[in-house]
């Protein structure tokens, strides 16, 4: 692993808290039992016990499996633990990216790499990948890679993928040659 690295994990779904607490017993691992967001407070969270790897945060409550999850800013959690950059952010948040990034303004200034799950199909309250790319471009990042694209089985349309973003000042973007 990375012996000098620190890890700050946010998890809103209580089904994962006990296991993450055991993981956090390792040196350099910190866990926030909350959803990352733009403010301290709470958010509606879809915590379906039949799909523990799913979930979503929303300002509007869900019809089923809705819980109120605490929220916290990444900037605040990093400051409380005196963590220092450079940072790598990995987000898999089903549509709460805008709020999370708004709560990470200071951390983003020291972030070298972002890896974010993005969606190809619009859904109310969820950013499509082109909107995510535009938002990050405004914050000084450009798309540098794609991983794990998933197409919807019913029609083959792009459903989701993971996108890598690096600083737009990175030397790789100065090279305009293909080879």
C-alpha positions in Angstrom: 0.0 0.0 0.0 1.1 3.6 0.4 2.7 3.8 3.9 2.8 7.6 4.2 -0.7 8.1 2.8 -3.7 9.0 4.8 -7.2 7.9 3.8 -10.4 9.8 4.6 -13.5 7.8 3.8 -17.1 9.2 3.8 -19.9 6.7 4.1 -23.6 7.7 4.7 -25.1 4.1 4.6 -25.1 2.7 8.2 -24.8 -0.8 6.9 -21.1 -0.2 6.2 -20.2 1.6 9.4 -19.1 -1.4 11.5 -16.8 -2.8 8.8 -15.3 0.7 8.1 -14.6 1.2 11.8 -12.5 -2.0 11.8 -10.7 -0.8 8.7 -10.1 2.6 10.4 -8.1 0.9 13.1 -5.3 0.9 10.7 -2.8 3.8 10.8 -3.7 6.7 8.5 -7.4 5.6 7.9 -10.1 8.0 9.0 -13.8 7.4 8.6 -16.7 10.0 8.5 -20.1 8.3 9.1 -21.8 10.9 7.0 -22.4 12.0 3.4 -19.9 14.5 2.0 -21.8 17.7 1.0 -21.6 21.4 0.8 -22.7 22.0 4.4 -23.0 20.5 7.8 -26.5 19.2 8.3 -28.4 16.3 7.0 -29.6 14.9 3.7 -32.2 12.3 2.6 -30.3 9.1 1.7 -31.6 6.0 -0.1 -30.4 3.1 2.1 -32.0 0.0 0.5 -31.1 -3.0 2.6 -31.5 -5.2 -0.5 -28.9 -3.2 -2.4 -26.2 -2.2 0.2 -23.8 -1.1 -2.6 -26.3 1.3 -4.0 -27.6 4.5 -2.4 -28.1 8.1 -3.3 -28.3 11.4 -1.5 -31.1 14.0 -2.3 -32.7 17.1 -0.9 -36.0 15.4 -1.6 -37.0 12.3 0.4 -37.2 8.9 -1.3 -40.5 6.9 -1.3 -38.8 3.8 0.2 -35.8 3.2 2.3 -35.3 6.8 3.1 -33.1 7.7 6.0 -31.7 11.1 7.2 -27.9 11.0 7.0 -25.6 13.6 8.5 -23.6 15.7 6.1 -20.2 17.3 6.4 -17.9 19.2 4.1 -14.7 17.5 2.9 -12.8 20.7 3.7 -14.0 20.6 7.3 -13.1 16.9 7.8 -9.6 17.4 6.3 -9.0 20.5 8.5 -10.1 18.6 11.6 -7.6 15.9 11.0 -4.8 18.2 9.8 -4.4 16.3 6.5 -2.2 17.8 3.9 -2.1 17.4 0.1 -1.6 16.6 -2.6 -5.0 14.9 -2.6 -6.7 12.3 -4.7 -10.5 12.3 -4.6 -12.6 9.3 -5.5 -16.4 10.0 -5.8 -19.1 7.4 -6.3 -22.1 9.4 -5.3 -25.0 8.9 -7.7 -25.7 12.6 -8.3 -24.5 14.5 -5.3 -21.2 15.6 -7.0 -22.0 19.3 -7.2 -22.6 19.5 -3.5 -19.6 17.5 -2.6 -17.3 19.6 -4.8 -18.7 22.8 -3.4 -17.8 21.5 0.1 -14.2 20.7 -1.0 -13.1 24.1 -2.4 -9.9 24.2 -0.4 -9.1 20.5 -0.9 -9.6 20.9 -4.6 -6.9 23.6 -4.7 -4.4 20.8 -3.5 -5.9 18.0 -5.5 -3.9 16.4 -8.3 -6.3 13.6 -9.4 -10.0 13.0 -9.2 -11.7 9.8 -10.1 -15.5 10.2 -10.4 -18.3 7.9 -11.4 -20.3 9.7 -14.1 -23.6 9.0 -15.9 -24.6 9.1 -19.5 -28.3 9.1 -19.0 -30.0 12.2 -17.4 -32.0 11.6 -14.2 -33.6 14.3 -12.1 -31.1 15.4 -9.5 -28.1 13.6 -11.1 -25.5 15.3 -13.2 -24.8 13.8 -16.6 -21.1 13.3 -17.5 -20.9 16.3 -19.8 -22.2 18.6 -16.9 -19.6 17.1 -14.6 -16.8 17.7 -17.1 -17.9 21.3 -17.5 -18.1 21.9 -13.7 -14.6 20.5 -13.2 -13.2 22.5 -16.2 -14.4 25.6 -14.4 -12.4 24.4 -11.3 -9.2 23.8 -13.3 -9.5 20.1 -14.2 -9.7 18.3 -17.5 -10.7 14.7 -18.3 -7.6 12.5 -18.6 -9.1 9.0 -18.8 -12.1 6.7 -18.7 -12.6 3.4 -17.0 -15.3 0.8 -16.7 -17.9 2.1 -19.1 -21.2 0.3 -18.6 -23.9 0.3 -21.3 -27.6 -0.2 -20.4 -28.5 -3.8 -21.4 -31.9 -2.9 -22.8 -30.6 -0.6 -25.6 -26.8 -0.3 -25.4 -26.9 3.4 -24.4 -23.9 4.5 -22.2 -25.2 4.2 -18.6 -22.1 5.1 -16.4 -18.3 5.2 -16.3 -15.5 6.4 -14.2 -13.7 9.5 -15.3 -10.2 10.6 -14.3 -9.5 14.3 -14.0 -6.1 16.0 -13.6 -5.2 19.7 -13.5 -5.6 21.5 -16.8 -2.0 22.8 -16.3 -0.6 19.3 -16.4 2.2 19.0 -19.0 0.3 16.2 -20.8 -2.2 18.7 -22.1 0.7 20.7 -23.8 1.5 17.7 -26.0 -0.9 17.8 -29.0 0.7 14.9 -30.8 -1.0 11.5 -31.0 2.2 9.4 -31.0 
